[in-house]
Amino acid sequence: MSESTNNPPQRAGRLFEPLGEVGSFDPGRHDPVDLEGLTVLIGTRKGAFFLCADDGRAAYSLQGPAFLGHIIHHAVADPRDHRTILLAARTGHLGPTVFRSTDFGKTWKEARRPPAFDRPKDGRVCDVVEQVFCLAPGLPSEHDTWYAGTSPEGLFRSEDGGDTWSPVAGWNDNPMWMQWTGDGKEANPDGSPLHSILVDPRDGKHIYIATSSGGCFESEDGGASWKPINQGLVSPVPREITEYGYDPHCMVMHPRDPDLLYQQNHCGIYSKRRHDAKWRRIGDNMPRDVGDIGFAIALDPRDPMTAWVFPMDGTDVWPRTSPGAKPAVYRTRDGGESWQRLDQGLPKRAWYTVLRQCMAVDDGDPLGVYFGTTNGEVWGSTNAGEEWRCLAAHLPHVYSVETVRLDR
Amino acid sequence: MRVAVPDVLTGYTGGAKHVDADGTTITELLEDMDRRYAGVRFRIVNERGQLRPHVRIFVNREMIEGLDQPVSANDEVVIIQALSGG
């Protein structure tokens, strides 16, 4: 991994005050936020919101928005200190950035050097970061290390808590980057993100990433080199090349069994162990009339065999709403051999989508499961999906849902 | 010289809609603005040094054609940030 040589100049940090007189378009405009305990972090098209649970998870209080008017693709708390929060942000045409709070959301600073590409040497079209799409903390032993995935498909690393970001040259400048990503030729309407970053908790140099128009990739040397790991996946378009050109929507690693990967793909639900040659389509066991198309997948941190997905309609023009407009979460407890429909409490009919970063679990017992919708609702279950209730409504279009237990 | 800043960037200028900055070209002017108001340049130009979409810069009421356009102390510089989308 090399240091950037063409990044924007270093800048002094800028403190956003949470209250006070602000202009109508002030980037720091937000309502007061002061978070505590089990918190659901919600990134939306119009800012970040937060749901704080009471001790028994009987009630959740809504705070925010922070950064009203900013597109928040991902709101993530640091699992290492239980107080730091990072936001992957973009405001209209002002470009991408990262905001950070180290005091439970009370005050925020913008990254002094947001993710930005070095000058490419290969004539690619996509040479400007349009969005910071996802954020992922490094190992517990790497206190200030974070990774960021962007659209177009860039990978960045911070070693100072998210204040300054450097390109991971082994990925961004990889000689295969244009072929792997398509260089914008296969871009989604909202951009083609590098959306999943998984760091092996046993070895920080072992990293997986997934991109929307390329597939899944693995590095065993801290990001210096990468290999595609897509054998067994179905490609959305017929092609001879089988090493790349796939569309994983969300890839996750089990925290207690890091050799076990799951993914919700454009073309099904899959799992794979590290040294397996191929992905296995576990979505074939979903009900035929529901199918196994979707965006999000979440795992039970205590049980590698348990996962939740939110199927969507992938027929004809791909409405991406629930099949039959009947929202339901599906859960497997046997690694995908069988799936159970979980819709108690959910509306009988609705036309929303749950995007790839919009499903998360908490650390409660029984486990809490949460998802956010494109019509601004956040739903939660405190019994592993058996029953659902709407925790927040009338929010903007939800782009991400994460949880953390903040320690005061 | 005096630079008019769009509302959307006043979060970087402490609320000021007009700021002072120096330079012999627009590029130098933006670099000086960034020294005075940390972060503002990267909101106007991207990492390739290109104006971000929907940003326009006018010198003496004429839109510039490139960031290397010369400017002088008495010029009036106006940065426009159009808003679009929903």
HADDOCK unambig.tbl for C-alpha pairs under 7 A between the chains (distance, minus, plus):
assign (segid A and resid 7 and name CA) (segid B and resid 47 and name CA) 6.53 0.50 0.50
assign (segid A and resid 8 and name CA) (segid B and resid 42 and name CA) 7.00 0.50 0.50
assign (segid A and resid 8 and name CA) (segid B and resid 47 and name CA) 6.40 0.50 0.50
assign (segid A and resid 11 and name CA) (segid B and resid 38 and name CA) 5.29 0.50 0.50
assign (segid A and resid 11 and name CA) (segid B and resid 39 and name CA) 6.25 0.50 0.50
assign (segid A and resid 12 and name CA) (segid B and resid 38 and name CA) 5.79 0.50 0.50
assign (segid A and resid 23 and name CA) (segid B and resid 15 and name CA) 6.95 0.50 0.50
assign (segid A and resid 25 and name CA) (segid B and resid 7 and name CA) 6.06 0.50 0.50
assign (segid A and resid 25 and name CA) (segid B and resid 8 and name CA) 4.88 0.50 0.50
assign (segid A and resid 26 and name CA) (segid B and resid 8 and name CA) 6.12 0.50 0.50
assign (segid A and resid 26 and name CA) (segid B and resid 10 and name CA) 6.36 0.50 0.50
assign (segid A and resid 26 and name CA) (segid B and resid 11 and name CA) 4.72 0.50 0.50
assign (segid A and resid 27 and name CA) (segid B and resid 11 and name CA) 5.50 0.50 0.50
assign (segid A and resid 28 and name CA) (segid B and resid 11 and name CA) 6.66 0.50 0.50
assign (segid A and resid 93 and name CA) (segid B and resid 52 and name CA) 6.65 0.50 0.50
assign (segid A and resid 93 and name CA) (segid B and resid 53 and name CA) 6.09 0.50 0.50
assign (segid A and resid 93 and name CA) (segid B and resid 54 and name CA) 6.77 0.50 0.50
assign (segid A and resid 94 and name CA) (segid B and resid 43 and name CA) 4.80 0.50 0.50
assign (segid A and resid 94 and name CA) (segid B and resid 44 and name CA) 6.80 0.50 0.50
assign (segid A and resid 94 and name CA) (segid B and resid 52 and name CA) 7.00 0.50 0.50
assign (segid A and resid 95 and name CA) (segid B and resid 43 and name CA) 6.13 0.50 0.50
assign (segid A and resid 116 and name CA) (segid B and resid 47 and name CA) 6.03 0.50 0.50
assign (segid A and resid 117 and name CA) (segid B and resid 47 and name CA) 6.73 0.50 0.50
assign (segid A and resid 128 and name CA) (segid B and resid 46 and name CA) 6.90 0.50 0.50
assign (segid A and resid 128 and name CA) (segid B and resid 47 and name CA) 6.46 0.50 0.50
assign (segid A and resid 128 and name CA) (segid B and resid 48 and name CA) 6.94 0.50 0.50
